[in-house]
Amino acid sequence: MHYLITFCLGIFSLSLAATTALSANLCQGFGPQTPRDISDTTGSNPINFSRAPEPTQLNLCNIHTHTNAEHKGPGFTIFAGDGDHGGYQCNDSKRLTDAELVEPDHAAMAYHGVKPGDTIEVHWVYTSCQVTPGKGLGSCLTKACTNPELRVESQVFLVANNKSALNFMDYTYRGQLVAGLHQPKALPAGTGEPVVFAGSTTGTSFTQEICSPFQVTWSVRPQCAKLDINSLNEWAKSGNVFQEDHSHGVRQLVTAPELLAPIN
């Protein structure tokens, strides 16, 4: 028994040391981070900020995609690996038909970094600044508006070569103004009640050790939808104002409770 207790105490000490080392490596003093598992509502980050208004009350400033979902959710739980090209895949990724997996002709591939069978997470980024939609996060800020309220509407798609699937052009921006605010044609519907929470910007520049300073209200739909890859290529060919012609990498899931806000 004495040896068992000594052994167990040794294991506990190693575990405590590992936890302490992990905590020491976490970025300090930052607000809640993103991406996260939207099925897990826990979090202990102490920094609070007001929820951004609904997207209809803000200006759309950017649309972009990430190959593989940055978030983990009920409809996208398949782990795709670590690193910039990891993330999560839709649960139905292995259920596409042979025809849906056929890649379009090379000449038709105007949008890069995505092929049939891939999962993508699309971000519609909104700001309280008076801006015109454009390239990158810089389009969401101005010299006179450096600390805007930011909101991201997110939808995860399973990409297929199927013209009967959803058409990305139905969700793009083509100069629409509604009540004086820039808006997309529409946002996806029918993929579950969005999970709304406080977080940050994402992307491959950030980790649990290197945190994003931006405060963002997130609205992430919990289920995947099937999207026609030909419509992504059409978006790139149409000369979108965001200058998006490829899908971006992912920031790995944030799991440390200290870096997450509780989801109410």
Residue pairs with C-beta under 8 A, 6 or more apart in sequence:
22 256
23 256
23 258
25 208
25 209
26 208
26 209
26 256
26 258
26 259
27 208
27 209
27 210
27 211
27 259
30 47
30 200
30 211
30 212
30 213
30 259
31 45
31 47
31 49
31 198
31 200
31 213
31 215
31 261
32 43
32 45
32 47
32 197
32 198
32 199
32 200
32 259
32 260
32 261
33 45
33 199
33 200
33 206
33 208
33 211
33 212
33 254
33 259
33 260
34 70
34 71
34 199
34 200
34 201
34 202
34 212
34 216
34 218
34 251
34 254
35 69
35 70
35 71
35 72
35 199
35 202
35 250
35 251
35 253
35 254
36 43
36 71
36 72
36 197
36 199
36 253
36 254
36 255
36 260
37 71
37 72
37 73
37 253
37 255
38 71
38 72
38 73
38 74
38 195
38 197
38 220
38 222
38 263
39 72
39 73
39 74
39 222
40 263
41 262
41 263
41 264
42 257
42 260
42 262
43 257
43 259
43 260
43 261
43 262
43 263
44 257
44 258
44 260
44 262
45 257
45 258
45 259
45 260
45 261
48 198
48 261
49 198
49 215
50 149
51 196
51 198
51 217
52 58
52 126
52 128
52 149
52 150
52 151
52 216
52 217
53 128
53 149
53 151
55 124
55 126
55 151
55 153
55 183
55 187
55 219
56 178
56 179
56 181
56 183
57 181
58 126
58 127
58 128
58 149
58 151
58 181
59 126
59 127
59 128
59 129
59 130
59 131
59 133
59 181
59 182
60 124
60 125
60 126
60 133
60 173
60 181
60 182
60 183
60 184
61 125
61 126
61 127
61 129
61 131
61 133
61 134
61 139
61 140
61 182
62 123
62 124
62 125
62 133
62 134
62 135
62 136
62 137
62 139
62 140
62 242
63 122
63 123
63 124
63 125
63 133
63 172
63 173
63 184
63 240
63 242
63 244
64 122
64 123
64 125
64 242
64 244
64 248
65 114
65 120
65 121
65 122
65 123
65 232
65 244
65 247
65 248
66 87
66 120
66 121
66 123
66 202
66 247
66 248
66 249
66 250
67 85
67 87
67 113
67 114
67 118
67 119
67 120
67 247
67 248
67 249
67 250
68 80
68 85
68 86
68 87
68 88
68 89
68 118
68 119
68 120
68 121
68 250
69 76
69 87
69 88
69 89
69 90
69 119
69 120
69 121
69 156
69 250
70 87
70 88
70 121
70 202
70 250
70 251
70 253
71 88
71 121
71 154
71 156
71 220
71 253
72 88
72 253
73 88
73 156
73 195
73 220
73 221
73 222
73 223
74 192
74 222
74 223
75 90
75 91
75 156
75 191
75 192
75 222
75 223
75 224
76 88
76 89
76 90
76 91
76 119
76 156
76 224
77 88
77 91
78 88
78 89
78 90
78 91
78 93
79 86
79 88
79 89
80 86
80 87
80 88
80 89
80 119
81 87
82 252
83 252
84 204
84 249
84 250
85 249
85 250
86 250
86 252
87 119
87 121
87 250
87 252
87 253
88 119
88 253
89 118
89 119
90 119
90 156
90 157
90 158
90 224
91 224
92 158
92 224
92 226
93 117
93 119
93 158
96 116
96 117
96 158
96 160
99 161
99 162
100 116
100 117
100 160
100 161
100 162
101 116
101 117
101 160
101 161
102 116
102 161
103 109
103 115
103 116
103 161
104 161
104 229
104 230
104 233
108 230
108 233
109 233
110 233
110 234
110 236
110 237
110 245
111 232
111 233
111 235
111 236
111 244
111 245
111 246
111 247
112 245
112 246
112 247
113 246
113 247
113 248
114 120
114 159
114 229
114 232
114 247
115 159
115 229
116 159
116 160
116 161
116 229
117 159
117 160
118 158
118 159
119 156
119 157
119 158
119 159
119 224
120 156
120 157
120 159
120 227
120 247
121 154
121 155
121 156
121 157
121 250
122 154
122 155
122 156
122 157
122 168
122 171
123 152
123 153
123 154
123 202
124 152
124 153
124 154
124 171
124 184
124 187
125 137
125 140
125 150
125 151
125 152
126 140
126 150
126 151
126 152
126 153
127 140
127 141
127 145
127 148
127 149
127 150
127 151
128 145
128 148
128 149
128 150
129 140
129 141
129 142
129 145
129 148
130 142
130 145
131 139
131 140
131 141
131 142
131 145
131 182
132 139
132 182
132 241
133 139
133 173
133 182
133 241
133 242
134 241
134 242
134 243
135 241
135 242
135 243
135 244
137 201
137 214
139 242
140 148
140 150
141 148
149 217
150 201
150 214
150 215
150 216
150 217
151 216
151 217
151 218
151 219
152 216
152 217
152 218
152 219
153 187
153 194
153 219
154 194
154 218
154 219
154 220
154 221
155 171
155 187
155 188
155 191
155 221
155 225
156 221
156 223
156 224
156 225
157 166
157 224
157 225
157 226
157 227
158 224
158 225
158 226
158 227
159 227
159 229
159 232
160 226
160 227
160 228
160 229
161 228
161 229
161 230
162 226
162 228
163 228
163 230
164 228
165 226
165 227
165 228
166 188
166 225
166 226
166 227
166 228
166 231
167 227
167 228
167 231
168 227
168 228
168 231
168 232
168 234
168 235
169 185
169 231
169 234
169 235
169 238
170 185
170 186
171 184
171 185
171 186
171 187
171 188
172 184
172 185
172 235
172 238
172 240
173 182
173 183
173 184
173 185
173 240
173 241
173 242
174 185
176 182
176 183
176 184
176 185
177 183
188 221
188 225
190 225
191 221
191 222
191 223
191 224
191 225
192 221
192 222
192 223
193 222
194 219
194 220
194 221
194 222
195 218
195 219
195 220
195 221
195 222
195 263
196 217
196 218
196 219
196 220
196 263
197 217
197 218
197 220
197 261
197 263
198 215
198 216
198 217
198 218
198 261
199 216
199 217
199 218
199 261
200 206
200 211
200 212
200 213
200 214
200 215
200 216
201 212
201 214
201 216
202 212
202 250
202 251
203 212
203 248
203 249
203 251
204 248
204 249
204 250
204 251
205 212
205 251
206 212
206 251
207 251
207 252
208 252
208 254
208 255
208 256
208 259
211 259
235 244
236 244
236 245
254 260
